[in-house]
Each structure stands twice: as C-alpha cells, then as structure tokens.
Amino acid sequence: MRSLLSHLDRRTFDLIATRDWPGAQRVLPRLTRSANHGLLWLGLAAGAAALGGRPVRRAALRGVASLAVASATVNTLGKGSVRRARPMLDTVPVIRQLQRQPVTSSFPSGHAASAVAFATGVAFENKWWGLALAPVAASVAFSRVYTGVHYPGDVLAGAALGAGAAFAVRGLAPTRAQLAPPARPRAEAPALPAGRGLVVVANRSSGQRGGPVPDRAAEVHGVLPEAEVIECGGEDGEPLDKALEDAAERALALGGALGVVGGDGTVNAAAAVAARHGLPLAVLPGGTLNHFAYDLGIETYAEAARAVESGEAVAVDVARFRAGPHLEGHQFLNTFSIGAYPELVRIRERWAGRIGAWPAGILAAWEVLRTAEPLSLRINGERRAVWLLFVGNCQYRGLGFAPVRRHDLADGVLDVRVVHGGRLARTRLLVAALMGTPSSSPVLGEARLSRLQISEIPQNTRLAFDGEVAPASSELTLEKQNEALRVYRLLPE
C-alpha cells in the first residue's frame, strides 16, 4: 500500500511537471519565494493590523498564531520524523526551478502548512476573509509542486498539519463566536426598522485625536437612514448632558429609543439618562477603546443597527459609587479604580498592540510598581496599604492585576482586585506575573461582592471610572444595580 501511494505521488508529480500551465511561469515561482519563512503571510497580517479595525487585527493575530504553531510542528515533528528526499528535477523545466534549492526533508511542505494555517485561522474569525485568502494559500501550496521542490503528498500533508494547527489554536484561544456572551436576561425593546424612532447623540469629541472630525451623522445614516442624529461636543457643539436630555425627551415622544455614538465616558452618560427615562439604549462604538460596546458584543455600527432593527435587547448591570447614604453619586458601566491602576491601564494599552497583552501587562505592572507609592485605605472596615484598587462592573477575565474582558454583563457582582503594599510586594507580584500565576500571589487580593465600602481615603486622591478622572471623597460606597439598563445587542441563536 505504501509503495502504491508513493508511485501515485511520483506519477502525479511528473504529470504536473510535464504539463504546460499558461501564465503560471510568471507568477508561481515569485509567489513561492515570497512565502519563504512566512514573509507573505506576516506582511499581509501587518498590513491588515495597521489599516484595519479591531476585528481585522484579531483575525490577523489568529492567523499568525496558527502559522507559528504550524511552522513549529513541521520543523520539529514533521521533518524530523520523516526523512524524504526532494524530487528529481529531470522532468521540471529549468525556467520553473528555484535558484536556491531547499535541502531539508521533502515531507511535509512547510509552505503549504503555513499557508493553510494562516488562511484557516483568519477564516475562524471571518469566513469571508478566509475565503478571500483561500486562492492565495492554494496557489502557494501548488507552487511547491510546480517548482519541483515537493511531491503532491508533501503538500497535502503540510496542508493537513496547517489546518490542524489552526484548530489547535482555536481550542486554546476560542473565537468570539465560540465565546458568544450567554443569553443574558432578554429585555423588551421596540424594533425600529431603518432606525425610525431612534434618536442618536453623537459626541464629536470622542475617538482618536488629530485629523479631521468624522461626520458622525453620515456614519449613522449609512446604517440607520431614518434615525435622528444630534451632534454635540467640539468647539461649537452643545454640551453632552443637554444633548442627551433633549434626545431622551424626543425618543419618549416617538416611542423609540436613545442612541449614542462615543467612547466609554459618553456611553456612561447616555446610560444614566436612558435608565432615568426608562429608555433602551443603542450603543454605536465611536470612541478610542469602546470597552462596553465590545464586551456587549457590538464591534461595528452595522451590528448595532441590526439589533435596533430587529428589537433584540438584553438587561445589563450598572454599578454605582456615592460619598454618603443620601448623595446621588455616579455610575460606571466598566471599571472604577483608585491608586495607580489608571496609569497601569494606560501603559498596558499603549504597548499591547505592539508586543501583545501579556507582555504589555507585565511591562505596565513593573513600571507602575517601580514608581508608585501605596495608599492607606480602610476597605470594608479593614485597614489596608494598597497600590491598586480595581472594581469592575461584573467579572473580568485576564491577568489578575490587569483584567481585560468580560463575558457576562449581568452576573450581579463587583469584581474587586487589590494589589497590597508591604515587604517585597513589588518583587513578589512581578514574579507571579512572569510565571503566569498572578491570581495566586499573596500580594493580590480578589473578591466578588455586591457591595464595597472604602473609607479614610487620603486627601487629593484621584479616582477613575469609565475613562473619567475625578477627586475622591474621604468615604465611598460601591454597590450593584442588577439588570438596571436595557441595551440593544444581537442575541445568540
């Protein structure tokens, strides 16, 4: 059986070598050289990450990770376990042959493995992008036989290894579709075809600084043509709070909903107005980071528009903090922090796109712990010296001292994380981060609570919530309001 397969493999190779392939001579040798060491795929990934948005970067990262696993598997297990001589070039026209012939084992094809791994990894994030890459990946794989450096069986084996590598990466790091937010409590919200009845407040001050201010009204009307848009912010725009109140009153009159285009601070303000007026909220991500929108599962205007038109909505939690039992206080949808945490997040997010979230978290922790001084606080009645106090609205995932994502926005808990001061605390926490076990470090305290009290806060202490920074009172109480806000989002099928 083995000899029969080998004979068929060589026979197919000869048929390909002796056949004339119109146009291939000018393309395939160049294409196969461009894919050496994965440079073709790394270049595509770098370009996509630089020019595309968050979904594109995520697809590029998954493609590169799949390629890396495939390459490591081929070079360590594949070529090391099977020693197969390269094909004889007698039947391959000289003009097709590569100037530098590879000297490693012919089995399996590393080029085919990398090509299929990258395309499959991208397809797991977006099937249409994967389909667009499929002809290029197939051409690279075929070019290895065309130029005479691999048998067809080598290419098929490499392709299988590449696909397996992409599946392995998906098993270790599930895609967004695999980790779709659970069916949170469904909420009643009107279906608004074409956005009729939706009044959207667009904050022109949100998003990346520099360059021309985008036409938010045109962006909204591109997906919801009948929505009403009120622009605010900028040099001549009306204040955000007034624009939100006017929009809420108009939405009530129409029997519709309140919409918002902006970052986390803008969305926070809109959520407070929507909850107070009993309106559902439509979030169109228009800020720099858009944490709430992304955790909600809304990454594009189009996704928000589909939810609005279909009337799909969920109830989500809101967290509040106040200085006393009779004071109104403020709310946060994402995070609240005291101490050095805002600086840690700033450093981490500045570097995450260049070196990855895990190394960036370590770098940020080292920089903050190297320069920060601990605060003396009383937390739920106990005196603590802390560098960082983080409180998330619902439980976050990620490194213990630098959480990054939420899976459920209606779990009823405050995610409390404290980095304690004390002897050798800096060193112990950094060692835990390097070992990948920060949650087990005695320097880090974690708890899931519904209420938290912080007292004896030193003067001039600053706090941060949803991208906003404010002076902290001497005493604060944080508590949950479960399922207090209705938000449009596409529900899992």
C-alpha positions, -999 to +999 in steps of 0.1 A: +000+000+000+028+024+009+046+017-024+014+022-043+008+056-027+045+066-033+041+055-070+009+076-074+026+106-057+056+104-081+033+099-111+012+129-102+044+150-097+056+140-132+022+149-148+023+184-132+059+189-142+054+180-178+022+199-184+021+235-197+003+258-172-005+291-190+005+322-170+019+302-141+055+306-151+054+344-144+035+341-111+041+309-092+079+310-088+077+345-074+048+336-052+066+307-037+097+328-029+075+355-013+062+329+011+096+318+023+098+319+061+061+330+062+070+365+050+040+368+027+016+360+055+033+381+081+033+410+056-005+406+050-011+404+087+010+435+095-008+455+067-042+444+079-035+452+115-022+486+106-050+496+083-080+476+097-100+479+129-103+456+159-119+426+140-092+427+114-064+428+139-080+399+158-082+379+126-046+387+117-033+377+151-051+344+150-037+338+115-001+345+127-006+323+158-018+294+137+011+299+113+036+298+142+021+266+156+022+250+121+057+261+114+069+247+148+051+214+142+066+210+107+101+218+116+103+198+149+080+168+144+073+166+107+107+169+091+124+153+120+103+121+119+101+115+082+132+118+060+122+120+024+144+131-004+134+160-026+120+152-061+144+147-090+142+178-113+147+159-146+111+165-157+108+200-144+116+228-169+146+248-158+128+281-161+104+269-133+132+257-109+142+278-079+177+293-079+183+280-044+170+245-038+159+236-002+180+209+015+157+198+043+133+168+042+107+170+015+079+157+038+059+177+048+057+210+030+062+239+054+050+264+028+017+246+025+013+242+062+019+279+068-004+290+040-033+268+051-028+276+088-029+313+082-060+312+059-078+288+082-070+309+113-083+340+096-114+322+084-123+312+120-126+349+128-143+359+095-152+333+069-153+358+040-118+370+047-107+333+049-124+326+015-106+356+000-072+342+012-080+306+001-069+310-036-037+326-025-030+298+000-039+272-026-016+288-051+013+289-027+008+252-019+006+243-056+037+263-064+057+239-043+049+211-067+051+234-098+086+245-090+097+209-083+106+211-046+078+189-032+057+159-041+019+164-041+017+142-010+041+165+009+018+194+001-013+176+012+004+165+045+015+201+051-020+214+044-034+190+069-009+200+095-017+237+089-054+231+093-048+211+125-026+239+139-054+264+133-079+241+151-054+237+179-051+275+183-089+278+183-091+252+210-066+271+232-080+306+224-117+303+213-130+327+188-156+353+196-183+332+180-174+303+203-175+326+234-206+345+224-220+361+255-246+339+272-283+346+268-284+373+294-318+383+306-337+393+274-353+428+276-382+443+259-372+469+233-390+483+202-379+471+168-370+502+148-368+495+111-342+517+094-338+534+128-372+551+128-378+564+163-341+562+173-326+595+185-288+593+185-264+616+203-231+617+185-202+631+205-177+647+181-151+649+208-149+611+211-124+589+193-088+594+182-074+629+185-059+645+154-071+647+118-105+658+106-135+653+127-156+624+113-191+631+100-210+611+127-244+619+112-234+605+079-220+574+096-252+567+115-274+574+085-253+549+065-267+520+086-299+536+100-311+561+074-342+572+094-326+577+127-324+613+141-289+625+150-280+652+174-243+661+173-226+676+203-191+684+216-164+701+197-158+738+197-193+749+187-214+720+198-239+719+226-229+702+259-233+665+261-256+665+291-281+688+274-279+669+241-287+637+259-317+651+278-331+666+246-326+633+228-343+613+255-374+636+255-376+633+217-372+595+219-400+593+245-423+613+223-416+590+194-419+558+215-384+548+204-350+546+219-319+566+228-287+560+208-252+572+214-220+574+194-189+578+215-164+563+239-169+548+273-174+581+291-200+592+266-218+559+268-218+561+306-235+595+305-260+582+279-268+551+300-276+572+331-301+593+310-316+562+293-321+544+327-336+575+343-362+579+314-368+542+311-355+540+275-335+512+258-300+523+247-283+516+214-245+518+216-226+526+184-189+523+191-173+556+182-146+561+208-110+551+211-114+519+232-151+511+233-148+486+262-185+485+270-196+481+234-170+454+227-179+434+259-215+437+249-207+421+215-211+453+194-179+460+174-194+478+144-222+502+136-237+475+114-240+451+143-257+478+164-281+486+135-292+450+131-300+447+168-320+480+167-340+470+136-348+435+150-356+448+185-331+424+202-320+436+236-307+425+269-307+438+305-273+446+319-259+456+353-249+491+364-226+498+393-227+530+414-205+548+438-215+575+462-199+595+490-228+591+515-261+573+520-281+604+509-259+615+480-268+606+444-232+596+434-221+584+400-224+551+380-199+531+360-205+505+333-169+492+331-144+500+359-137+520+389-102+524+404-082+542+430-044+544+431-021+535+403-045+514+382-054+541+357-017+545+349-012+508+346-040+506+321-026+535+301+008+519+298-006+484+290-028+496+262-001+518+247+021+487+243-004+458+238-008+464+201+030+461+196+040+433+219+008+416+230-015+419+260+005+395+283+039+412+279+023+446+280+006+438+313+040+428+328+057+459+315+029+481+329+029+464+362+067+468+365+066+505+356+037+513+380+051+493+409+085+508+404+072+544+406+040+543+427+035+547+464+009+527+483-023+543+497-036+537+532-073+529+530-100+511+550-117+486+528-149+470+543-137+481+577-101+467+574-071+489+572-051+482+540-020+496+523-026+492+486-010+503+453-040+494+432-077+491+439-097+479+409-135+473+408-152+460+377-189+461+369-192+423+365-164+398+365-134+404+342-110+379+326-073+384+321-043+388+342-051+392+379-038+428+382-047+438+346-081+423+337-092+429+301-126+414+291-160+404+305-181+375+293-213+384+312-227+419+318-254+408+342-238+385+367-247+406+398-211+411+412-185+437+416-151+423+406-127+436+433-090+433+429-064+448+453-026+449+449-014+451+485+016+470+497+041+455+521+076+440+523+089+428+489+054+433+474+068+447+441+091+418+436+066+391+445+039+404+423+062+407+393+075+372+398+039+360+399+032+378+366+062+364+349+051+329+360+016+335+347+000+330+381-008+365+394-041+354+408-022+330+432+001+357+445-004+367+482+002+403+471-030+402+450-064+401+467-095+393+448-132+391+457-166+390+441-190+412+460-223+430+456-213+460+479-180+476+488-172+503+513-140+524+512-132+549+539-104+571+553-093+579+518-063+603+519-069+639+506-060+646+470-066+610+460-079+606+425-103+580+412-111+569+377-143+555+363-151+547+326-123+569+313-132+598+335-109+611+364-123+629+395-112+637+430-122+610+456-142+618+487-130+605+521-156+578+521-172+559+492-198+531+489-200+510+458-229+488+450-246+470+422-279+477+404-287+444+388-302+445+353-308+482+356-302+491+319-317+478+286-293+477+258-297+466+221-274+437+211-277+407+188-288+377+207-271+343+201-291+319+181 
